[in-house]
């Protein structure tokens, strides 16, 4: 009797952990998106000059160099 109950408990725990992992990935994407939005807001110019911003510059340069 204890073994089937333990197996069920382990399966339920694994399901909960999988759901939490998915939620974590979604939240990480949302945080990253908010970070980029915040960075975009910081480069807004009010004096008429334009500033070119290349998002994820280091990552893109790293890919081009290697």
N, C-alpha and C positions, 0 to 999 in steps of 0.2 A: 504493500500500500504506500509506503514512504517513497519508493523509487519513482513511480509514475507522478506523484505529487511533486517530487523534486525536479523531474524532467519538465513538467509543465511550468514550474516556477522559473527554471532556467530559460525556457523558451520565451516566457513573458518578459523576463529581464532583458534578453537579447533584443526583443522587439522594441522595448522602451529605449534601450541604448541606440538602436538603429534610428528611431524617430528623433532622438535627441541629437544624433550626429547630423541628420538632415537639417534640423532646425539650426544647428550651429553653423552649417555651411551657408544657409540662407542669410542668417544674421551677419556673417562675415562679408558676404557680397553686399548687403545693404550698408554696412559700415564703410566698405571701400567706396561705394557709390557716393555716400555722404561726404567722405573725405575729398573725393574729386570735385564735388559740387562746392565744397568750402574753399578748396584751392582756386577754383574758377572765380569765386566771388572776390578773392583777395587780389586778383590781378586786374580787376576792373579799373579803368582809368577815367577820371572825371575832367581831365584838362585837354581832351581832344587827341591825345597821343594814343597810338595803338601798340599793344604789346602782344607779340605772338607767343602763344603757349603751346608747347608740345607735351601732351600728357604722356606719362610713363616714359620719359626721355631716356633714363638710365637703362631700362629694360630693352628699349628699342635699339639703343646704341650697343648694348651688350650682345644682342642677337646679330647685329651687322658686323661687329668686330670678329666674332668667332666663326 
